[in-house]
Amino acid sequence: MANIFDLHLGFILDGLSLFFLSAILLISAPAAVYSLGYLKGHFPKGKIIYNWVLFILFVISMLLVVTVNNALAFLISWELMSLISYFLVVFDEKSEKSVSAGTTYVVMTHIGTAFITAAFLILYKHAGSFDFSILKTAASSLSSTAKTLVFIFLLIGFGTKAGIVPLHIWLPQAHPQAPSHISSLMSGVMIKTAIYGIIRFIIFILGVGSLWWGNLVLVLAAVSCVVGVIYALMEHDLKKLLAYHSVENIGIILLGVAASMIFLKVNLPVLAVFSLAAGLYHLINHAIFKGLLFLCAGSVYNATGTRDIEKLGGLIKKMPYTSAAFLVGAMAISALPPLNGFVSEWLTLQAFFQGALSSTSGMKVFLSISAAALALTSGLAAACFVKAFGITFLAQPRSNKAVEAKEVSFSMKLSMCFLSVLTFVFGLCAAVIFKILVSVSKSALGLEALNADFSLNNFSLAIDNNTFVSLPLVALILIVSAAASIIVIFILYGKRKTRRYNTWDCGYYRLDARNEYSATAFSKPFRIAFSFFLLPYKKTEKIRESFYHVKTFKYETFTTPVFGKYIYAPLLGVVLGIARFMRRLQPGSIHLYISYIFVTIIALIIFMKAF
């Protein structure tokens, strides 16, 4: 057997690696420019230099993860990426929340790494090498049991980093605590390296061994979509809200990947390529608009010192550039045409519809339910960002911090503008970009010879062979309609005919921010609708001047952290129980330790005599 430490290090630059390489660089560049203004004046010079060193190493580690061609080198790069991102999460080491979030993150990510390592060791045992090409050859001769075990280990390992439900618990804690330009990288591209791992190692190297593999990934993806967006609707912390939407969008990406796995097993290679291309399209789209939204959230925090949207409001007048950029990102993540989020979600839906038409009755129902989950997710996401944008940027300021807010520096505005433009580019140029992603998908699935162009025609996407949707045409229609409406309004109700009155206030006078619609009120209908899952509860507190007169009344509503309370808390209890038991075995007595050694030697002698 070859030396386990013989790396034979090289780099792989096939379509899949180049795609992820491009995604990482595309988001890293504006994040770097943004940090110039974000860090200045808020941290000492030494801390800024420290951040820059970590930032550069973080980007390099991600680039290595998606380009090395050796599993051992992949693990080293993966661990380097995880450790550097941990130090970035706890960048503000004086904050207890940062330290707590970093601890949760480093524990979860190392649990994931342990499963990935176990999967690689099983493959190494059969291949005698960590080289990707040799692993792929050896994987074809694995028994079904070994193959399934490797699949489960890889899914848990990469699923933890991706943040799929129920392995997502670290993500909404870690992302909000990191500096905002790091949050944009972590959410935009770092968690996507897990998608790279799933495609590279499960689909390309291991090969889809059974139909239930794809079904399992599809169920986890659909659950992640719905759970992520429901939790996001309940959040008032702007960055935590965005973090939950990362869980949701990882689910959408995995819908395309899972559908591709299923279509491969039912011998529908054209749809397999189409589905994977749709998933990859949403991956790059999510990197763009989520990177943009995290930068906008960072700008809001930079200007106001708070992420609680209940304490914001009225920022559209104070921060017009940030407001416009956030609105663009909100429209993109809500899948509104002609922006990029609409294209990839629409393509994913098309993959499910076409798959349902080409499948047996049982699979039709399964794919239709998955499509319904995606449609529900899109609707709830739109509702969530109506809340996020409306409460944060519209109406009157709800705190002195919001009143005193000012627009951010030029470098921060430039980065937000760049990503805003990309949301339009990746929407309007969908047909051209999708052709490239089809080639990447063919390469990743080993179907390079497959003839599948999906009737792409210039800048139009085909619904079927005869019906096309042209996103530039949609954009042109929207622009012309808006311009025509403005002209008509101006003609009918021109400046001379305009009279100004106070805004209708329902009969009240001296309205202030306390009378405004709050984020809690907005989310209440959804909290009631999904109460079977959220398990809401409330706390009330009355301070009385006398028995008949209440001086103040405090009302708080909460949702139960289902996964933390019913999954992770019991597991943590078991681990702590084992730790307490083990502590009894190590009381510090040298005599007891000598006894352990003596008993161990006797047991080894008996074992050797018996075998």
Backbone hydrogen bonds, N-H to C=O, Kabsch-Sander energy under -0.5 kcal/mol:
donor,donor_aa,acceptor,acceptor_aa,energy
2,A,128,G,-0.6
6,D,3,N,-1.8
7,L,5,F,-1.4
12,I,67,T,-4.1
13,L,11,F,-0.5
18,L,14,D,-2.5
19,F,15,G,-2.1
20,F,16,L,-2.0
21,L,17,S,-2.7
22,S,18,L,-2.4
23,A,19,F,-2.1
24,I,20,F,-2.4
25,L,21,L,-2.1
26,L,22,S,-2.4
27,I,23,A,-1.5
28,S,24,I,-2.2
29,A,25,L,-1.9
31,A,27,I,-1.6
32,A,28,S,-2.3
33,V,29,A,-2.0
34,Y,30,P,-2.6
35,S,31,A,-1.8
36,L,32,A,-0.7
36,L,33,V,-0.9
37,G,33,V,-0.6
37,G,34,Y,-0.9
38,Y,34,Y,-2.1
39,L,35,S,-2.3
40,K,36,L,-0.6
42,H,39,L,-1.8
43,F,39,L,-1.3
48,I,44,P,-1.9
49,I,45,K,-2.3
50,Y,46,G,-2.1
51,N,47,K,-2.2
52,W,48,I,-2.2
53,V,49,I,-2.3
54,L,50,Y,-2.2
55,F,51,N,-2.7
56,I,52,W,-2.5
57,L,53,V,-2.2
58,F,54,L,-2.6
59,V,55,F,-2.3
60,I,56,I,-2.4
61,S,57,L,-2.5
62,M,58,F,-1.9
63,L,59,V,-2.3
64,L,60,I,-2.2
65,V,61,S,-2.1
66,V,62,M,-1.5
67,T,64,L,-1.3
68,V,64,L,-2.3
69,N,10,G,-1.7
71,A,130,F,-3.0
74,F,70,N,-2.4
75,L,71,A,-2.1
76,I,72,L,-2.1
77,S,73,A,-2.5
78,W,74,F,-2.7
79,E,75,L,-2.6
80,L,76,I,-2.3
81,M,77,S,-2.6
82,S,78,W,-2.2
83,L,79,E,-2.6
84,I,80,L,-2.4
85,S,81,M,-2.1
86,Y,82,S,-1.7
87,F,83,L,-2.0
88,L,84,I,-1.6
89,V,85,S,-2.0
90,V,86,Y,-2.1
91,F,88,L,-1.2
93,E,91,F,-1.3
95,S,92,D,-1.9
96,E,94,K,-0.5
99,V,95,S,-1.9
100,S,96,E,-2.6
101,A,97,K,-2.8
102,G,98,S,-2.6
103,T,99,V,-2.2
104,T,100,S,-2.3
105,Y,101,A,-2.5
106,V,102,G,-2.8
107,V,103,T,-2.1
108,M,104,T,-2.4
109,T,105,Y,-2.9
110,H,106,V,-1.4
111,I,107,V,-1.7
112,G,108,M,-2.2
113,T,109,T,-2.2
114,A,110,H,-2.0
115,F,111,I,-1.6
116,I,112,G,-2.1
117,T,113,T,-2.7
118,A,114,A,-2.1
119,A,115,F,-2.1
120,F,116,I,-2.4
121,L,117,T,-2.3
122,I,118,A,-1.8
123,L,119,A,-2.0
124,Y,120,F,-2.7
125,K,121,L,-2.1
126,H,122,I,-1.1
127,A,123,L,-2.1
128,G,124,Y,-3.4
132,F,69,N,-2.2
135,L,131,D,-2.7
136,K,132,F,-2.5
137,T,133,S,-1.7
138,A,134,I,-2.5
139,A,135,L,-2.3
140,S,136,K,-0.9
141,S,138,A,-1.4
142,L,139,A,-1.3
147,K,143,S,-2.6
148,T,144,S,-2.3
149,L,145,T,-2.3
150,V,146,A,-2.4
151,F,147,K,-2.4
152,I,148,T,-2.5
153,F,149,L,-2.4
154,L,150,V,-2.7
155,L,151,F,-2.6
156,I,152,I,-2.4
157,G,153,F,-2.6
158,F,154,L,-2.9
159,G,155,L,-2.0
160,T,156,I,-1.9
161,K,157,G,-1.1
162,A,158,F,-2.3
163,G,159,G,-1.7
164,I,159,G,-1.9
167,L,164,I,-2.4
171,L,168,H,-1.6
173,Q,170,W,-0.7
174,A,170,W,-2.7
175,H,171,L,-2.1
177,Q,173,Q,-0.6
177,Q,174,A,-0.7
178,A,174,A,-1.3
182,I,179,P,-1.0
183,S,179,P,-2.5
184,S,180,S,-2.1
185,L,181,H,-1.0
186,M,182,I,-3.1
187,S,183,S,-2.8
188,G,184,S,-1.9
189,V,185,L,-2.6
190,M,185,L,-2.6
191,I,186,M,-2.2
193,T,189,V,-0.8
193,T,190,M,-1.5
194,A,191,I,-0.8
195,I,191,I,-0.5
196,Y,192,K,-2.0
197,G,193,T,-2.1
198,I,194,A,-2.3
199,I,195,I,-2.5
200,R,196,Y,-3.2
201,F,197,G,-2.6
202,I,197,G,-0.6
202,I,198,I,-1.5
203,I,198,I,-1.5
204,F,199,I,-2.4
205,I,200,R,-1.9
206,L,201,F,-2.2
207,G,202,I,-1.2
209,G,207,G,-0.7
213,W,210,S,-0.9
214,G,210,S,-0.7
215,N,211,L,-1.8
216,L,212,W,-2.7
217,V,213,W,-2.3
218,L,214,G,-2.4
219,V,215,N,-2.3
220,L,216,L,-2.4
221,A,217,V,-2.3
222,A,218,L,-2.5
223,V,219,V,-2.5
224,S,220,L,-2.3
225,C,221,A,-2.3
226,V,222,A,-2.1
227,V,223,V,-2.9
228,G,224,S,-2.3
229,V,225,C,-1.8
230,I,226,V,-2.1
231,Y,227,V,-2.4
232,A,228,G,-1.9
233,L,229,V,-1.8
234,M,230,I,-0.9
234,M,231,Y,-0.6
235,E,231,Y,-0.7
235,E,232,A,-1.0
238,L,236,H,-0.6
238,L,307,R,-2.9
241,L,237,D,-2.8
242,L,238,L,-1.8
243,A,239,K,-2.0
244,Y,240,K,-2.1
245,H,241,L,-1.4
246,S,242,L,-1.0
246,S,243,A,-0.6
247,V,243,A,-1.2
248,E,244,Y,-1.9
249,N,245,H,-2.5
250,I,246,S,-2.3
251,G,247,V,-1.7
252,I,248,E,-1.6
253,I,249,N,-2.4
254,L,250,I,-2.5
255,L,251,G,-1.4
256,G,252,I,-1.3
257,V,253,I,-1.7
258,A,254,L,-3.3
259,A,255,L,-2.4
260,S,256,G,-1.8
261,M,257,V,-1.9
262,I,258,A,-2.3
263,F,259,A,-2.7
264,L,260,S,-1.9
265,K,261,M,-1.5
266,V,262,I,-1.7
267,N,264,L,-1.0
268,L,263,F,-3.2
272,A,268,L,-1.9
273,V,269,P,-2.2
274,F,270,V,-2.2
275,S,271,L,-2.8
276,L,272,A,-2.1
277,A,273,V,-2.3
278,A,274,F,-2.1
279,G,275,S,-2.4
280,L,276,L,-2.6
281,Y,277,A,-2.2
282,H,278,A,-2.2
283,L,279,G,-1.7
284,I,280,L,-2.1
285,N,281,Y,-2.3
286,H,282,H,-3.0
287,A,283,L,-2.0
288,I,284,I,-1.6
289,F,285,N,-2.7
290,K,286,H,-2.5
291,G,286,H,-0.5
291,G,287,A,-1.3
292,L,288,I,-2.2
293,L,289,F,-2.2
294,F,290,K,-2.3
295,L,291,G,-1.8
296,C,292,L,-2.3
297,A,293,L,-2.5
298,G,294,F,-2.2
299,S,295,L,-1.9
300,V,296,C,-2.2
301,Y,297,A,-2.4
302,N,298,G,-2.7
303,A,299,S,-1.9
304,T,300,V,-2.1
305,G,301,Y,-2.6
309,I,236,H,-2.7
309,I,307,R,-0.7
311,K,308,D,-1.9
312,L,309,I,-1.4
313,G,392,T,-1.9
314,G,394,L,-2.0
315,L,392,T,-0.9
316,I,393,F,-2.4
317,K,314,G,-1.0
318,K,314,G,-0.8
319,M,315,L,-3.7
323,S,319,M,-2.4
324,A,320,P,-2.4
325,A,321,Y,-2.3
326,F,322,T,-2.7
327,L,323,S,-2.3
328,V,324,A,-2.0
329,G,325,A,-2.3
330,A,326,F,-2.8
331,M,327,L,-2.3
332,A,328,V,-2.2
333,I,329,G,-2.5
334,S,330,A,-1.3
335,A,332,A,-1.5
336,L,331,M,-2.1
339,L,336,L,-1.6
340,N,423,T,-1.3
342,F,339,L,-0.8
343,V,339,L,-1.0
344,S,340,N,-1.6
345,E,341,G,-1.7
346,W,342,F,-2.5
347,L,343,V,-2.5
348,T,344,S,-2.0
349,L,345,E,-2.3
350,Q,346,W,-2.2
351,A,347,L,-2.0
352,F,348,T,-1.9
353,F,349,L,-2.6
354,Q,350,Q,-2.8
355,G,351,A,-2.1
356,A,352,F,-2.5
357,L,353,F,-1.9
358,S,354,Q,-1.1
359,S,356,A,-0.8
364,K,360,T,-2.4
365,V,361,S,-1.8
366,F,362,G,-1.8
367,L,363,M,-2.8
368,S,364,K,-2.2
369,I,365,V,-2.4
370,S,366,F,-1.8
371,A,367,L,-2.3
372,A,368,S,-2.3
373,A,369,I,-2.2
374,L,370,S,-1.9
375,A,371,A,-2.3
376,L,372,A,-2.7
377,T,373,A,-2.2
378,S,374,L,-2.2
379,G,375,A,-1.9
380,L,376,L,-2.4
381,A,377,T,-2.4
382,A,378,S,-2.0
383,A,379,G,-1.9
384,C,380,L,-2.4
385,F,381,A,-2.1
386,V,382,A,-1.4
387,K,383,A,-1.8
388,A,384,C,-2.6
389,F,385,F,-2.2
390,G,386,V,-2.2
391,I,387,K,-2.6
392,T,388,A,-1.3
393,F,389,F,-2.8
394,L,389,F,-0.7
394,L,390,G,-1.5
398,R,312,L,-2.1
403,V,399,S,-1.7
404,E,400,N,-2.2
405,A,402,A,-0.8
407,E,318,K,-0.5
413,K,409,S,-2.1
414,L,410,F,-2.8
415,S,411,S,-1.8
416,M,412,M,-1.9
417,C,413,K,-2.4
418,F,414,L,-2.4
419,L,415,S,-2.0
420,S,416,M,-2.0
421,V,417,C,-2.3
422,L,418,F,-1.7
423,T,419,L,-1.4
424,F,420,S,-0.9
424,F,421,V,-0.6
425,V,421,V,-2.4
426,F,422,L,-2.9
427,G,424,F,-0.6
428,L,424,F,-3.3
429,C,425,V,-2.3
430,A,427,G,-1.0
433,I,429,C,-2.3
434,F,430,A,-3.0
435,K,431,A,-1.6
436,I,432,V,-1.2
437,L,433,I,-2.1
438,V,434,F,-2.2
439,S,435,K,-1.5
440,V,436,I,-1.9
441,S,437,L,-2.4
442,K,438,V,-2.4
443,S,439,S,-2.0
444,A,440,V,-2.4
445,L,441,S,-2.2
446,G,442,K,-0.7
446,G,443,S,-0.8
447,L,442,K,-3.1
450,L,447,L,-1.8
452,A,450,L,-1.0
456,L,453,D,-1.5
457,N,460,S,-1.5
460,S,457,N,-2.4
461,L,469,V,-2.7
462,A,454,F,-0.5
463,I,467,T,-3.0
464,D,467,T,-1.1
469,V,461,L,-2.9
470,S,468,F,-0.5
471,L,459,F,-0.7
471,L,469,V,-0.7
474,V,470,S,-2.3
475,A,471,L,-2.8
476,L,472,P,-2.5
477,I,473,L,-2.6
478,L,474,V,-2.3
479,I,475,A,-2.5
480,V,476,L,-2.8
481,S,477,I,-2.6
482,A,478,L,-2.4
483,A,479,I,-2.7
484,A,480,V,-2.8
485,S,481,S,-2.3
486,I,482,A,-2.2
487,I,483,A,-2.3
488,V,484,A,-2.6
489,I,485,S,-2.5
490,F,486,I,-2.4
491,I,487,I,-2.4
492,L,488,V,-2.7
493,Y,489,I,-3.2
494,G,491,I,-0.5
497,K,494,G,-0.7
498,T,495,K,-0.9
508,Y,505,D,-2.1
515,N,512,D,-1.8
516,E,513,A,-1.4
522,F,518,S,-2.1
523,S,519,A,-2.2
524,K,520,T,-0.9
524,K,521,A,-0.5
527,R,523,S,-2.3
528,I,524,K,-2.3
529,A,525,P,-2.4
530,F,526,F,-2.3
531,S,528,I,-1.4
533,F,530,F,-1.5
534,L,530,F,-2.8
535,L,531,S,-2.1
537,Y,558,F,-2.3
539,K,556,E,-3.0
541,E,554,K,-2.5
543,I,552,T,-2.5
544,R,542,K,-0.6
545,E,549,H,-2.1
546,S,549,H,-1.6
550,V,548,Y,-0.5
551,K,543,I,-2.4
551,K,549,H,-0.6
552,T,543,I,-1.7
554,K,541,E,-3.4
555,Y,553,F,-0.5
556,E,539,K,-3.0
558,F,537,Y,-3.3
560,T,534,L,-2.4
562,V,560,T,-1.8
565,K,561,P,-3.1
566,Y,562,V,-2.7
567,I,563,F,-1.5
568,Y,563,F,-2.2
569,A,564,G,-2.4
571,L,567,I,-1.6
572,L,568,Y,-2.8
573,G,569,A,-2.1
574,V,570,P,-2.1
575,V,571,L,-2.4
576,L,572,L,-2.6
577,G,573,G,-2.1
578,I,574,V,-2.4
579,A,575,V,-2.3
580,R,576,L,-2.4
581,F,577,G,-1.9
582,M,578,I,-2.7
583,R,579,A,-1.9
584,R,580,R,-0.9
584,R,581,F,-0.7
585,L,581,F,-0.8
585,L,582,M,-0.6
586,Q,582,M,-0.5
586,Q,583,R,-0.8
590,I,588,G,-0.6
593,Y,589,S,-1.8
594,I,590,I,-2.0
595,S,591,H,-1.7
596,Y,592,L,-2.1
597,I,593,Y,-2.0
598,F,594,I,-2.3
599,V,595,S,-2.7
600,T,596,Y,-2.4
601,I,597,I,-2.3
602,I,598,F,-2.2
603,A,599,V,-2.4
604,L,600,T,-2.3
605,I,601,I,-2.3
606,I,602,I,-2.3
607,F,603,A,-2.3
608,M,604,L,-2.5
609,K,605,I,-2.2
610,A,606,I,-2.1
611,F,607,F,-1.8
